[in-house]
Structures are given as structure tokens and as C-alpha cells.
Amino acid sequence: MATATPLFTSITAGDLRELERGESVLVELDGDYPVVFEFDGRRGALDFGRVEIATPEGRRLPLQVWAEALVSAHGTGFAEMAGGRFRLANDRAAASLGIAVSPGSQGCDDIDIVDIDGVVAVLFLADASC
């Protein structure tokens, strides 16, 4: 991918609640331009059933199905993800923009980065109160 300022979108539980019945959000990670979607469930649990993702590898699936692979690979639970904060991106450098990473720190920017199906997931591991 070319070096470019990524498109950044934030999605909260409130955003998902505002959707019409039967409506969902499509997280398009299958394009050439770097994109980052940050999910924030700290003020209410995210409804994964209202989100679909299109992976860089050409798959389109519900976020919950994709997240099952993440949970299996990382050991994170759905409850932790739905009530926390994480990012999905199609570019590793874009995914970590704006995050201060310092070895051994225990602040709000403690992260883990996982790649599954071409999707880069940044998991914020710190307390949800951050």
C-alpha cells in the first residue's frame, strides 16, 4: 500500500443503536487506500450483529464471525471486545497511527496487534476506564 494519510472512522455502541431495523454497517477493508475503523464500546457494548466486514482478501462476513477467529487466536473474549476499544484496518502502519507504544508501559495505550485474513486488529488492552 502507498504511504498516505488513512481514512479514519470511529464507531460507537450509540452509532449502532441509531441504525434502522435490519440495517448494518459495512466496514470496507478491501480497498487499496489505507482505512482504519475504531470501535469504542466503553460507553455501551457494541452489537457485533450490526457490523459486516469486507476483508482485504475478498471475504465479506459478519464481524462476529471474523471476531471468533480473533478470539481463538488471541484469547480475548467477546465481552471484552464489545465493551472495550479496538481498531480494524487494512494497513499495519495506518492501524497504529497516533498510538504511543512504549515497552513495559501500563497506560491506556497498551496494545496488541493481530493480523487475520489480511485485517489488522489493534486491541487496546488497558482498563476500559481509559
N, C-alpha and C positions, 0 to 999 in steps of 0.2 A: 504494500500500500504506500501511496505517496505521503510524504510528510505534509500534513495540513491541520488546521485547527478543526477538531472534530465537532460535529453537531451534538449538543448535549441536551437531553430531555430528562426531567425529573417526574416520577410517577409516585403518587401517594395513595394511601387507602381511600382518602376523600375523593381523589380523581376517579378511582374505580367505582366508588359508590354513586357518583354522578352520571355514570353511563346509563343509557336506556336499557330496559329489559331485553335480554338476548344480545346486547351489544358487547363487543370486546375490544381490547387494544391490541394492535399488531405491532410487535417490536421487530422492525426490519433490520436485520443484521446481515443481509445478503447482498448489500451493495458494495461498490468499490470505495466510496467515501467513508472515512472513519466516523463512526457514531457511537455514542455512549448513552445508555439508559440507566439512570439511577433510581432504584426503588427504595422508598422510605416508609417502613411500616411502624415507626416508633410512636406515632400518634393514632394508631389503629391498625389492626392486622390487615395485610394485603390479601386480596381474594385472587389467588392464582388462577382460578377458573375463568376469570375475566381477561386473561392475557394469553396471547399466542405469540410464538416467536418464529421468525424465518431465519434459519441459521446460514452462515456463510457457505456451508456445504450443500445448500439447496433443500434442506428439510424444512417443513412447516409443521409445527406441533404445539400443543398447549404447553404453557410454561410449567405446569405441574408435572407433565411427563418428562420434560427436559430436566427439571429440578430433581427428579428421582435419581437420575444419573449423578447429579452433583452431590446429593445426599449420600449416595452409595460410595462415591469416590472420596468424599471429604469427611463424612461422618457428621455433617451438620444436619439438624432436624428441620422439618418443615416449619414447626412452630417458631424456631429461632429465626429462620429466614423471613417468615411472614410478619414477624414483629420487630424485625431489625432493619438493617440497611445493607444493600448490595448493589453492584453495578453489573450490567451486561454490556459487552462491546464487541466489535468486530476487529479490534486492533489493540494489541497489548500496550503499546505506548499511550494511546488515547485513553485506555481504561484507567491508567494510574495517574493521569494528569491532575495536579492540584492536591495530591496526597503526599504529605510529609512522611517519608518512611525512614525511621532511624532504628538501627539494630538494638534490640532489648528494650525499646520504649514500651510503656504500658498505657499510652494515651488513647484518644479517640481514633487515631489513625492506624491502629494495629490492624493489619490486613493479611489476607491470604489470597493469592491469585491462582485460579484454576482454569485450565483450558479443556473444554469438552465440546466435541462436534464443531470445532472452529470458533466457538463462542468463548470469549474471555470473561470470566466471572471474577469480580473483586468482592471478597467478603470482608465486611468490617466486623472485626472480632471483639471490639471493645463493648463495654456496658451500653445498653440501649439508651441510657440517660445522657450520653454524649451529644 
